Amino acid sequence: MSRPRIVIVGAGFAGYRTAQILSRTARGRAEIVMLNPTDYFLYLPLLPQVAAGILEPRRVTVSLSGTLPEVKLVLGEAGRIDLDARQVHYTGPEGEGGTLSYDRLVLAAGSVNKLLPIPGVAEHAHGFRGLPEALYLRDHVTRQVELAAATDDPKRCASRCTFVVVGAGYTGTEVAAHGQLFTDAQVAKQPLRTGMRPRWILLDIAERVLPELDERLSRTADAVLRERGVDVRMGTSVKEATSDGVLLTDGEFVDTRTLVWCVGVRPDPLAESLGLPMERGRLLVDPHLQVPGRPEVFACGDAAAVPDLENPGSYTPMTAQHAWRQGKVCAHNIAASFGDGERQAYRHKDLGFVVDLGGAKAAANPLGVNLSGVAAGAVTRGYHLAAMPGNRVRVAADWLLDAVLPRQAVQLGLVRSWSVPLDTASPEVARVPGRPLGDTPSPGGAGPADPARNQPGGEPAKNQPGGEPAKNQPGGEPARNQPGGEPAKNQPGGEPARNQPGDEPAKGSPDAGGKPLAPPPGQPEPGPDVAPGPVRRTDRPSQGDA
């Protein structure tokens, strides 16, 4: 008799934990398959430290094959799930299609950047959900400081050294806190014009920083940010974003080349494509994490609306803590569905929260005890080391080196602005030049693939504009043949997002005569069906700081 197959879609906190527990429980009695676009689990809470140059990128990535040896890894993005046939159709990293049959299915696809139909948002903002976005931000911020130090124009210097972060939740607060330290360290070595220093602005329509946490933690974080020089503006939103800056709801226009969007997340659209009952974009499940009417289908993490048994009538929030613990319960319940043990309902009481504010500063309340300063910093880093499923020694070593050595503020240029669009269903994968849309065979083998999920170069993504060239990318970055997103409207699911700015798309950099540059010989003309990104460069640099 063949072994039953369990397919897990997604390797985030929920998916990884499910696979980890199942591999120990099954002991070879079941085939466990994980479908994920990358070969690593990303420890998201430390991503701001990657953007600030504290941690090397691989420190926050944990190898799936290295830590889950009993789990078969399939690289790809789920495109269509046939619930009746019990099959998952997917697209691989090079555009090839495939199909996985299953006896049990775990949907743990996670979440993507949240959007609002604010003018200019989708074109000009960059999110902070994946490793490519963190690497882009690190290069971009470094470049702005270097260009600001080299210019004689005070207005341009101030614009380049103004960094706007929208969303004062966990991610936005940590990005602003680490970012201010990062840029201050850079200008210490290459000073700006007299009287100028980097300026970080943190915006949110909420009344206070970290509105979802205890007010005492909020006050601690707010005090640290303001003491460090971050311009914290609560009750303020973005009315419009342009290539030159953002217009705020209070009427002020802020000149900036950097707009970081940390306003929250929405569930991966894959869940909505199933046609099952939803709750604000999340798949409805029972307390045992099973889909009603589909006992072979489980869902957990950000993709699932899990009843909060501690707060009847509500659902658990979309946090890493809940996703990690739901993964464990999901694994036990899958084993129980095969007769191994009994089902468990998901219950969880918060044991506290930690917010890393950079340096020795943090805000934490483990077991309800409010801490700040060095003590909170020690607890926060200890918590992260304990929570990481790998790379603990390497992370600790990077922290030690950062404490005694200056950071390496250099541009690697590995991720370009156009390769990390805000409106993407795969923030963990950088967009790359590749094949035209629509000519890839569908995973099911019938006709062309859905262009909403099969983006150029085999990158799985949804709702992306088809490679329209862009211009006026912020930050002096070369902006030839870069795609811009189109403003997203009525994005599904999740809570209402807040205050999201960004950059402006445009079409082809002009040459000195003001005419668009022709592509190099042998390279296709960019358009709606051709991915951007010159392979061979024969054109001249554009005018200006870029």
Disulfide bonds with the S-S distance in Angstrom:
none
